[in-house]
């Protein structure tokens, strides 16, 4: 087996949806990703973020239906993965539950609770399989709650917005930690469900409350806000990111110097100028179709092979994705034995036995031709 433990691998793309993963605009994003995957790609859809809901199967089922119907030209092989809750038959630590991830070409995770997803997936077999497959080229496509969960520090949306807990952050899955990118990911950046009465932007936190949340973060982190019905398509191997969809993407970060790091006119009324000032950061905004280098966040480092993953997990995933061994050029031993019996039958002029043996050989997928030089066999 090829030794990929410390060898540089080529990770697949990472797609982060601010929302709208089954909207018409999302089809272009999936189309872009699927064009780079093998024919009839295997898609594994994780139920985890919504695993606490009674209808979690239906939540992920909507995404499955979208892929099957809207992207049928690619003939995706879609498999929901019921990694709902630890300590149950649908545990993310179950080898049987996580098995579809072993050879997945695309891994999706979406709506639900970010903090629930982190609790269920952190150091789980399901998450380790996903990371290993990604390093071997599988695409990761995350939306909404799953995007938040992948942050270094995850925003407890339900706990703050629905329950009224004090402002705080919780440790996330830190997906980009393996690239040395310390990211805070905020979908629903421009949400306006609250209308004119309630500011629900910044993933339902509102501008003023999000500015206070920013003040609670340690220094050196980069915040990426992703508008609704918008995707940030990241290509770690190329070190680039591209915005696709109806809205844009906002970066708030420290790092390289800017002569004029804030454009007050452009940011007027957004609340971002105050956020950047408090966090001693600067801001970049990118619209649909625009690209930027991931080094805008900070220097990016590609992980080598299975570094940081359990050796047994990495070996298992690598072996599961080894190419099938080539078939031998000649017939197998069973066919060769039948050929010898047929040669002897023909020498004894027992043509009935010869014809019967020919049929046995044909049933095994080989055709026999009689020539002046003897029997010739070829694959059917």
N, C-alpha and C positions, 0 to 999 in steps of 0.2 A: 504494500500500500504506500502511496506517495506520502511523505512526511510533511504534513502541513502544520505541525504544532507551532513552530516558530517562524514559518515562512510567511512572507507578505501575501495576503489574500486580496481579493477585489470585492469589497462590500457592494451590495445593491443600493438602489436609490431609497430615499426616505421621503414619504409624502405626508405633510401635515395639513389637514383641512381645518379651517376656522369653523366651518359648519357646511352643510349642504353636500355631504358625501354621496347622496343619491339624487341630487338635482341635475338638471340638464347640463349645467356648466361642468359638473364633475365627470361627465362622460368623456370630455376632452382630456382630462387629467389621466383617467384610467387608460384611455386609448394611448396616450403618450407612454405610459409605463408598460402596458402590455405589449407594445411593439418591440420592446427590448427583452421580453421574456421568451422562453421556449414555446413552441407550438403546443396548443391545448394546455396552458399553464395550470398548475395545481394551486388553488387558492384556499387557504385555511383562515376561517373567520372566527375570532375569539369572542365568546360571550362575556368574558370576565367583568368588564366595567358595569354591566347591567345584571350580573349574576345574582344579586340580592332581590331582583324584581321577579315576580311570579311569571311574567311574560317575556323573560330574557330571550327565550328561544325565538319568539316572534320578532323581537327587536333586531336580532342579528339576521333573521329570516328576510327582512325587508332589504337588507344589503345583498343577501344571496340572490334574491329575485332580481334585483337591479343588475347584478353582474351577469346572471344567466340570460336575461332578456335584452339588455341594452348593449352588451358586449358579446353577443352570441357569435359574431364573426371570428372571434378568437377561440371559441369552444372551450371556455374555462371550466375546469373540473373543480367545482365549489363544494367545500366540506366545512360545515359549522363545527366548531370545537367547543364543547360544553364544559370549559374549565371555569366553573362557577364559584365553587367555595371549597376551601381546604377542610379536610376532615369528613368529606362526604364522598359519595360514589362519583361525583363530578369534580374531583379535586384537581387543581392545576399541577399537583405533584404526582398524579397517576400517569404511568407510562402508557396505558391504554387510551386515556383521554387525550394526551399530548401527541400521540403517534402521528396524526396528520401533518404535524409541523416538521417532521423529520425530512421530508422531501418536498416541502411547499416551495413554490416559486414566488408566491405573494402571501403575505400575512397581514390581515386586517384586524383592527380593533377600534371601537367607536364609542357610542354614547353610554352614559351611566354616571357613576360616581368616581371621580379621580382617586380619592383616598381609599375607597373600597378596592379599586383595581390595584393600587400599590400594595395593600395588605395581602391580597391574594397572590400576587405575582412575584413579589420580592423574593429573589433567590429560589424561585420555584423551578421545577423541571420544565414547565411550559415556557417560561421566560428564557431559560438557558437554551432551550432548543431554538427559540426565535432568534436570539442573539447569534448563535452559531450558524444558523441558516443564512442570516443576513450577511455575515462575513464571507459566506461562500456564494453570494450573489443574489439571494432572495430579496424582493422588494418589501419594505415595511410601509404600510399605509394606515395612518392613524387619524382619527377625527375627534373633535370635541373633547369629552372627558379623557379619552386615551392620550390626547396631546398633552393635557395638563399633567397626567400621571407620569409622562416621560421626562418631566423637568427634573433639575437637580433638587429644587424645592417646589413642591406641588401646592397649588392654591386650593384650600379646602372650600370649594364653592358652596356645596350644600350646607356645611356647618356654619358658614358665615351668612350666606344669603337667605337660607331657609330657617335655620335654627337660631341665629342671632348670637353665635359665639364671638368672643373677642377676636380681633384681627390677629392672624397668625399664619405661619407657613408650616408645612409638614414635609419630611424627607420624601423625595420622589424616586422613581426608578432610575433616574439619571442616565437615560439612554445615551446621551452624547458625552458622558464622562469618559468613555473609552476612546473618544477622539480628542480629549482635553478641551472640550467646549463646555464651559459652565453656563448652561442655558436655563432660563425661566420661560416657559412657553404659555402664552395666553391666547386661546381661541376666542371667538365671539367678541373680538376687539371692538367692533363698531356696533354691537347689538343695540337696538332701539325698541325692544319689546315694551319698555315702560312708557314710551311716548313722551309727551312734554311734561308729564307729572313726575316721572321717576327715571333717573339716569341709570340705565342698565348696561352701559358700555363697559369695556374691560372685563368681559366675562361676568357680567351682572354685578360687578363691584361698584361701578360708577367712577368718575374721574377723581373726585375728592378722596373717596375711600381708598382707591388704588394708589394714590400718591402717598397715603399713610402706610399702606402695605409695602411700597417700595422702600420706605425708610427703615423697615424692619429687616431688609435683606442684607446679608454680608456684602462687603465691597467686592468688586471684580466680576460680578455676574452680568450676563447680557440678557435682557428681556426682549423676547420676540413676540409681538402682537400680530395676530392673523385675523383679518376681517372675515365676516361671514360670507359663505359661498365663494371662498377663495382658498387656494392651496399654495403652500410653499413646497416646491419640489427640490429636494436637496440631493446632490450627487457627491457623496463623501470622497469617492475615488478621484474625481476631477476637482474637488475643492470648490464647487460652485453651488449656487441656489438660484431658483427661478420662480417668479410669481405667476400664477395662472388663476384666472377667475374674475369675479365681478368687482372685487375690492383690491386692497393692497396689504402690504406688510410693513410693520414699524419695528425698527431696532433701537433700543435704548442701551447704551453701553459705554464703558470707559475704554481706554486703550490709546490708539494712535491720536496724535494731535490734530486739531482743526483750527484754521485761522479764525473762522467764524462758525463755531459748532452749532449755533442755533439761528435759524432763520425765523425771526419773530413774526414776520408777515405770514409765512406759510403755516406756522403753528398757532396762529391767533385763534383763540376760542377752543382749542383742543385739550387744554390742561397739560400738555406734554412739556411745555417750557418749564413750568413749575416743578414737574416730576424730575426733569433732567437737572435742574438747578439744585434740588435737594439731594440728588444722588451723585452730584458731581460727574454727570454723564453727558453724552451728546447723542443726537438722534439722526437716524437715517430713515427715510420712507421710500418704499418701492411700489410701483404700480404694476398692474397686469402687463405681462410681457417683459418686464425688466428683470435683469439678473444681477447678482453680486457675488463676490468671492466670500467663502465662509471665513476667510481670514479677517473680514470686517468685524467678526465677533472676537476672534483671537486666533493665534496660530493653531492650525489643525494638525493632528497627528493620527495617522492610520494605525489601528492595532495590528500587531503581527499574529497571524494564525489564530490559535486558540488562547492567546494570552489573556489571563483573567478569568477564564472559564474552567470548570472542573475538567481534568484530563479525560476522564471516562466519558463525559458528555460530548466533548469535542471529537473524540475518536469515534463515538457512535454515530454522530451526524456526518462526519467525513466518510465513514464506511458506507453509510446508507446512500450516499450520493456518488459513489464510485461508478464509473461506466461499467455496464454489463460486460463480462468477458466475451471475447470474440469466439464464435463457434469454430471448431477445428475444420481444416480444409477438407479432410476426408470423412468418410462415414464412420459412425461410432462402432465400438467393438461388437455390439449386438448385431448390427447390419453386416459387418464383415463376417461374422460367424454364419449368418444365413447365406451369404454369398458363397462361402466355401461349401456349405451343404448343397447349394444349387449346382455348383460346378461339378461336384461328385455325382449328383443325380443325372446331370446331362451326360457325363462320361459313361454312366451305366444305362443311358438311353431311357431313363425313367422320366418321361416328359410330363406325366401327370404331377409327380412330386415337384418337378422343376417349375411348373406353372403355379402350383400352390405356394412355393417359396417366393416366387416373384410377387405374388399378391401380399404376402407377409411383409416383404421389403417395402412395397409401395405404401402399405399402411403405416410404416415408420417414416414416410416422407422421402423415399428414394426410388428412383426409376432405374431399371436394369435394361440395358440394350446388349444384344448378342452381335458380335462382330467376328470377322475372320481371325482376329487376334484374341478372342475370348470375351468375357463379360466386361461391360463398361457401366459404371454406376454414376448417377448424377443426382443432385438435390432436386426434389420435385418443385 
